[in-house]
Amino acid sequence: MTLNRLTLSLLLAISFPAALIGCQSNIAKDNSIPTNSMMTGFSTSTPISYQPIIKTEKLEEKIVVVADETANEVTTLQWASNYHWQLTQVEDKKSNAININTDAPITLEVAPSSLSLFQGCQHFAIRFVWMSAPPFEYGSELRERPSTCKNAPENKANEANEANIKKLFPNDNNIIKLDVELLPVAKSKLVNTQIVSKNLVVKIENGNTLTFDGTPRTFKEPTGLPIDKALLERYDWRLVSAVRNTINDKGQVISRQSIGYFYHPEFPVSLKFRGYDDSQYAFFSSSCNGIGGPYILMKDYTLIVGSGPQTLMGCGVTGNRIEGELAKLIRNSKSILSLSLQPSQSISPTADNQTDMPRYNLLQTMETGETLVWQNEVKKIP
């Protein structure tokens, strides 16, 4: 049985409570595991490897070259996130070219649940609100966001120049339907044949077709063990440590405080990564409702989580507060992942998860300063 994005939002409301129930555990209030805590299937005598957030010397950057092939639907946004995009061509619905006179280029950034367009100080966001049937699958909302400049220009020439983004879209309302395709650039157009380029095409229903030229991003060499989509989806993950860090102007941690909401054994926090026919989702749960959304894993192990449907069962005062805090932390978030392999531990003959799987600790450092540590568990199939 196949599962697509159109049916996924309907099934999530039914399957979230059953699919996202985690195992009870005691969470360490710093980034180590107390020796007297009980965790299913694991001995807890070994502390978690913790990496403080301290600025160090600049790591060597490298160009990540992506294979020269057309991405299929499931990986379009994943692939597109690895490129810098600039608008190079606009055609109306009759395929007539539209000239946009601008000295400032229009650029595009890709996120799991949205696209962002920038020109000078102007910023427009296209948020994916619902999924529809092809060919225009993304039901979207176009909104102007706050200026990206501290001191926005006031001259009329600049204002007229920056109005170009709004002109690209239908002017009757802010609700649009669009399709996103990732296409290879013809070899005859490549200036540097050593760097794989792409075209990202955004087609608007009853509107224009926007073509963006892409060049690969540069990434810092990631730390820790290799992480990919297959590894994340191979296990379920259980939260064992949650800390809020205060960081000074030099990037040094000056204080740490446990996130008290996540230290309730009756509401264990779990994480599941799941891949479907045309999407990939990260599901977070505290044993009641589920919080999550589509995710993108960058080449430097940056994890970007969008927003998705959420069930709304009442979880009691404590449960509702925990889920509220989890939603604020995770929804539309960016973090860095680092994986470490802990020494193998003997497993009790009576343990529920009889397995020889490796024991991992997954450190998630949020862009907002929090650090979460997850341990892998046997994947449960609902």
Disulfide bonds with the S-S distance in Angstrom:
Cys121-Cys149 1.86
Cys288-Cys315 1.96
